Structures are given as C-alpha cells and as structure tokens.
C-alpha cells in the first residue's frame, strides 16, 4: 500500500534511533533526503513509465517535452485530437539532431506531412528540453510521447504519498539514512549504506531492462531494408 511522507519519516527515525520525534535531525531535512532517494531510484531504474498526448497545430515541428520527463522512450503521431479507438497511430523513428538537420536542410517550415522522425534538444528536467519532428505536421493532430518520469514531489505535505514503487521503500530508507550518517560523520556506516543502495538499485535497473525470462529472443533489423530518411543509404 502507498506510504505517506509522515510514515516514511517515522520509519527512517526508527532506523536512526530517534523514534520519539525530532532529535539530531529536523523533519525538513529528513523529508529532503527521502525525496532525493525517490528521485535517485526513479532516475536510475526508469521505473515510472507514462504517456502524454500533446495537441499539435498545422506546421508545428517543435514541442515542449513534459517537464517531468527523465528520458523519452518513443513517440507516435495521430492525425486527430483527441486520440480515439479508431485513430491511426504512426510510430516515429528517433535520430540524432544532426541527422534530422540533414533531412530538413533549412526547409522545416515548408516541408509538411505525417511526422516520421524525431529528435531532441536540451536537457531533461529543464524548460529548454525540446522535441523536434520531421516533417512538420500537415494537419492538426496529436503527438503521443511515451517517457519515463521523475517521481511527484510531496511538497513537504505529511499526508502526501511518497512516490515510490510499492515494495521498494527500503531502498529510499537506505539512501536517506546514508545522507543522515554523512551528516553525523558516521563515514563507515554511510559508505556501507551507499554501496548497498547503489548495488540494489543497479540490480533493479537490470531487471527493468529485461522483464522476461526469455533473454535470447530478439528481433533484428533487415540490413537490406531501404531507409528513405538515411541520406547515406541506398
């Protein structure tokens, strides 16, 4: 079941030997460390996958990325908005910005059609993170963005749920306790906690990369398939 920020802080204080409330550590700093731990787990494991539909205008080719995006998994285009069960969905192929620039060669605003490739500019978690498509939209439609998100902040509200995968709470506690031990100069304990946290979370990352027992099956691209978007292809 979900855990509130207050409950997580109580559990953390038990581990720190402060079961009766504020002692060496203030509530606010424990809250900060718990939130940091949740963000670290989400960034490393990419455990929160979600989808956002963005309304696109005719001729549009630059879109703001979702502000809580860690990394984009894939994008799709639909010629209508909102997307319905009968909508035709077109997958977009990702490519580096330098290759997208080769496609458009200065004609981005005049080349219109069904967007087929996309790239990115800027950095996740900032207001300058942009997504570019080519060609520009030939009609109003929907850009569907599948991405991994940051956890939602509690805003220091005790009754708010800590955004963590159920069953993974102890990883967050390990990280927050590590930060507390650093403050207390318990370096040996802090080092052990950080090593455990890093090892466990990296293990989760590998698990999320292959959520199947069949590790041998794979699809290989056809090396002889013509790619109309590859300026160096045949």
N, C-alpha and C positions, 0 to 999 in steps of 0.2 A: 504494500500500500504506500501511497505517497507520504513523504515526511515533510513536516513544516520546518522552517528555519529555526524556530524555537526548539523543536525536538532534536534537530541535528546539533544545535549548540549545547543542549543538555548532555547528549551522548559524548560530545567532544570534551566537555568539562569533566565527565566521569573518567575519561582516559588521562586527563591532565591532573587528576587528584583534587579537583575543585567542584565537588558535587553540590555545594550549597550556594552557588552564585558567584558573582564577581570576586576575584582574588588578585592574582598576578596579571590576569588578562581581562580586558574590558570586553563587553558584549560586542561592541562595534568591530574590534579587530578580529575577533573570532568569526563574526559574520563575513568579514572581508576574506579571510582565509578559506572559509567553506565555499564561498562563491568562486574564489580563484581555483580551488580544487575541481569544482564542477566544470569550469571553463577549460582547464588543462585536460581533463578526461575527454570532453567533447572535441577539442581540437585534435588530440592525438588519435582517438578512435573513430571520429566522424560517426558517432552513434545516433545522431539526430538527423534523419533524412526527411525532407519535406518538399512541398511543391508550391510554387506561387505562379498565378496567372496574371500577366501584365497586359493591359489594354494597349494595342499598337495602332498608330494612326497611319494613313496612307503616306508613303515616302519616308517613314521613320526607320532609322537604322542604328541609332544609339539608344540604349536603355540603361537606366539606373539598376544596378544589381540590388537584390534585397539587402537591407542594412545589416541583417544578422547572418549573412552568408559567410561560411568558412571557405567553402570550395564548391564550385558548380560541377554537378555530375554530368548532366546533359540538358539540352534544350530542344523544344519542339515548337512548330508553328501550326496555327489553325487559322483558316480564313474567316472565321466568325467569332463573335464575342457576345454572350459567354459561350464557352465550350459546352456542347451537348453530347448526348449519347450517339447522335448521328454525325457528329463532326468528323471531318477527315483530318488526321494528325500527320504532319510531315516532320520526320526527325531531321535535326540539323547536325552537321558534322563539325567538330571543333578543329581549330587550326591556330598556329601562332599568328600574332598580329602582322608580322612581316609578310606572311603568305596571303593573308586577307587583303593587305595593301596591294599585292601583286594582282589579285583578282580585280579590284575596283579601279586601280590606275587612274585615280582622280575623278572617276565618273560615278561615285557613290550616290549622289543626289539624283542622277538621271537614270541609273540602272535600276529598274524595278521589276519585281517578280515575286515568286514564292521564295522567301529566305531559305537558303540551303546550307550555309556555313556560318559559324560564329567564332568570335574571339573575345578577348578581354583586355582591359587596360586599367591600370591602377592596382590597388591592394585591397583585399577583403577587410571588412571592419572599418572602412573609411568611406567618406562621402564621395570620393573620387573613383570608386570602383565602378567601372562601366562595362557593359556588354555590347559588342558590335555584331551586326548581322549583315550578310550579303546574299543576294541583292536587297535593296531597300524594299519595304513592304509595298506591294502593288495594290493593296486594298486594306481597309481597317480589319484588324484581326486580333489574335491573342498570341503572345509569346509565353509559352509554358516553360518555367525554369524549375528543374529538379536540382536540389542542392542540399548540402549539409550545413546545419545552422549552429550558432552559438546557443548555449542554454539561456533561458529567460531569467533575468535578474529578479531577485525577490524585493529589491528596493529597500532592504533592511526592515521589511514588514514581517514580524514574527509569525503571523498566521499564514503567510505565503508559503507555497510548496517549493522546496529546493528542487531545481530542475535537474534530476539525475535519473538514470535508468534504474528501475526497481531491482534491488539486489546488489547494486554497486555502491551503496552508501559508504561501506567501509573503506573504499578507495579514497573517497572525499575526506573521510576522517584521518586517514594516513597522511594525506597532503597537509591538512590543516594542523595536525599535531606536529608534523615536521616543521612547519613555519613557527609554531609556538616554541618548539625546542630550540630553534635557532635563536629566537629572541632571548630565551633563558640561558643561552650559551651551553646547552647540552649537546655538544657537537657530535659525539659518538652516537647518541640515540638518534639525533637528527639525520645523520648520514645513513644509518640503517633504515630509517623510515623512508627516506628519499629513494634509496636503492630498491626497497620493496615496492614502492609506488611506481617507479619507472619500469621495473620488470613486469609487474602485474598489468599495467596499462598497455605496455607494448604487446603483451600476450593477448589482451583484448583486441588490440588493433589487428593482429594477425588473424584472429578468429573472425572479425568483421570482414576481412578481405576475402574470406572463402567460407561462406556459411553453407557448406555442403560436405558430405563425406566423400564425394566423388571429386578427387583432386586432379584426375588425369584427363577428364573430358574437357575439350576446348574447341572453339571454332576458329579456324584460320582464314584470314582474308585471301581472296583469289588473287594471286600475283599477276594474272593476265587481265584483270578487270580494268576497263578503261575508266579513268578518272577525269571528267571534263574540267575539274577545278584545279588540277595539278598542271601548272604551266610548264613543268619539265617532263610531264608524262607523254605517252604516245597516243 
